[in-house]
Amino acid sequence: MALQAIRRATYDPEVRAIIMEIDSGGGGITASDILYNAMLNFRAADTTRQVITLCGDMAASGAYYIALASDHIIAHPTTVTGSIGVIIQGLNFRELAQRHGVADMTFKSGANKDLLNPLGESSAAQQAIVQNVVDDMHKRFVSLVATRRKIPETALVPLTDGRIFTASHALELELIDEIGYWEDAVNRTATLLGVPDICVYRYDESVSLMSLLQVTSRLNPRTWFGETARLQYRLNL
């Protein structure tokens, strides 16, 4: 549902920024890439907009991939992040099945159609095909880290083998920009937008809890009821 919220924000001219809360160990690379691209589209619709990510317990692998679309990444002091890598994993039960008299019957159009068949035997060439897919996806991930974090790819080599980092280590490595909390994310958003105050208005939708921020030159009761420009959707992934 986060994707729908981002798209809704993108086409709302009053929304000036998104603070995206991420607490995830990752997921499918395509799903991550779609959300990453949606955040870029949000920015492209109005180049004055800002995207800030606040990381929870974890912002690893695909979750960090999404965070790369941000202008500013903030992690809690206890956040675990990184895990920059790609994995295709499976189990092979061929020998176990044979011991129990279970035979595989697969009808395929080509020798490589069942590369990950758990009851089949894969050749070195077939394993290389899968590894090439992993390597190609990993290359894209590393390239995005290098581009978005402005870190030379050569410097990223020892950091992109799937290892995880604490928030303090990630800050040293420039994988994130700041260690802080929700209040720091709000203050950073105000600073990036060049406004003095941001008020939070929360509301529930049928599928997700979200909040809108509003920009005002001074605090007043009207800002709590949606009468000033909406600033941001707060997303929980």
N, C-alpha and C positions, 0 to 999 in steps of 0.2 A: 504494500500500500504506500510505501515511501515514494515509489516512482510516481504515482498519481498525485501525491502531495507536491512533489517537486515540479511537475508539469503545471499543476494548478498555480503554484507560485510564479512560474515562468511567465504565464500569460496574464498575470495580475500586475498592471503597471504601478500599483501602489506598494508592492513588495520590493523592498530595497536590499534585503540581505537574508541569508539563511544561516542559522546556527544549527548544525547537524550533530546530534548526539549519536555516537556509534559505540556499541558494546557488543562485539562479535569477534569470533575467532576466524571468520572468513566464510567462504562458500564457493559456489560455482564461478568460474572466471567470466563467463558471459553475463551472468546476473550482475557481477561487480562492475563489469565494463559498461553495461547499460546505465547503471546508476551514476557511474563516473561521468559518462557522456551527458546525462541529464543535467548534472550540476554545471558542466561547461556550457550547456545550452542556456541555462538560467543566467549565467554571467553574460553570454553573448547577446542576449536580448536587451541588455542594458549594461554597458561597460562600467557604469558607476556602482553597480551592485557588488556586494561582498559575500563570500562564503567562508564561514568559520566552522571548524570541526572541533567538537569536544569529545575526547575519548574516555570511555568508562573503564571497566575492568580489563577489557581487551579491545584492541584495534589491530588485529593481525591479519596477515595474508590478504584475502579479498576485501576485508574491511579497511585495511590500510590503503589498498588500491583505490577504493572510493574516496578516502580522505585526501588523496593526492589532488583532487579537483579543488581543494580549498585554497584560499588565500592565506589562511593562518590555521595551524593545527595546534590545539592545546590538549595536553594529556593530564589526567589526574596524577598525583605523585605515585600512586600504586598501579598505574596502567602498565600492561604488558603489550608491546607492539612489535612490529617487524614481521617475521616469518615471510619474508619476501621470496616467494618461490611458487612452483606449480607442481602438483602431484596427480598422477593417475594410478590408482591402487586397485588391486583385485586379489582374489584367492584362487588357487588352482587345486582342485580335488581329484585330478586324474588318477593318481596312484591309489588314493583311498577308494575311489569308485571302482577301480579294477579289482581291488582286493575283495570287494563285496559283490562282485559280479554285475556291476552296473556299467553298461556300455553307452557311449555317446553316439547319437545319430544326428548329424547336422548336414543339411543340404544347403549348399552355398553357391553363389554365382562366381566366386573367385577365391583363390587360396588365402587371401587376407581378410575375407569378410567377417571371420569370427576370431579376430586377433585376441580378444579377451575372454574367450570361451573357457569357463572354469573347469571344463572336463576335457579340454583339448590340450595338445602339446604345441607350444610355440617355438619356432626356430629362432636362431640368433638374428636373422634378417627381419623377422616379424617384431622381435623385441626392439630392434633398432628403429623400426617405423614408429612405434609408440614413443620411444625416447626422443625422436626428432620432433614429434608433436609437442611434447613437454618442453623441449629446449626452445622451440619457436615461441610458444606462449610466454615462457620465462624471459626471453629476449625482449618481448614487448613490455612486460612488467618492469624490467630493469630500465628500459628506455624511458618509461613514464616517470619513474623515480628520478632519473638523472635530469630530465627536462623540468619537471615540476619543482623539484627540490634544489635544482641548480648545483648538482654534484656530478663531477666527471664520472663517466661509467667505469673508468679504470679504478677509481677510488671505491666504487661500489662492489667490486668483485668479492672481497672478503665479507661483505655485509649481506649479500643476497643469496646465501646458500640455505635459506630457510630458518636461520637462527632467530631467536626472539630477543628483545631488549627491554630493560626497564625504562621507565620514563626518563630518568636522569641520564642514562646511557644514550637513549635516542636523541635527547637534546644535545648532548656532546657531539653526536654524529650528524647533527642538523637534519635528522629525519622528522623532527617536530620543531615547533617554534617556541613553545612555552609550556611550563607546568603550572596548572591552576585548576580552578573550579568554575561552576556555572557563572558566578558573579564576574569572574575574570573574562569569561567569554562574552558576557554582555558588555562589559567595559571596553573590551577590545573592539567589539562591533561598533560601538559608539565612536571610538577613536578613528577607526578606519573610514567611517562614514562622515566624520567631521561634525558630529552633533553632540551636544552636551549631555542629554538625558535619553534614556530608553526605558519605557515602561512595558511590563509583561502582561499580556491578556491571555488567559488560558481558556481553552474550550475542548469539548469532546466531540469526536466524530464516531461514526459507527464502527470503524475499524482501527482507529489509532488515536492516541492522546497527542494533541498538538498544542502549541501556543503561538500566538502572534505577538510580535513586539511592535511598539509604536514609537515614532520619533517625535519629540516635542522640545521646544526651546526652553520650556519650564514645566515642572510637574504641576498638574492640576487634575481635579476629579474627572474631567471629561475624557482624559486619555485612557481611562480604564474601561470605557464603554465603546471603543472602536470609532471615535469621531475624528481621530487623527490618522495620518497615513500609516497603513500597515507596513511593518518592516520585515517580518521574518516568520517562517514556519520552523518550529522546533521538531526535529524528526528523530524517532527512535527506531533504529535498524536492528 
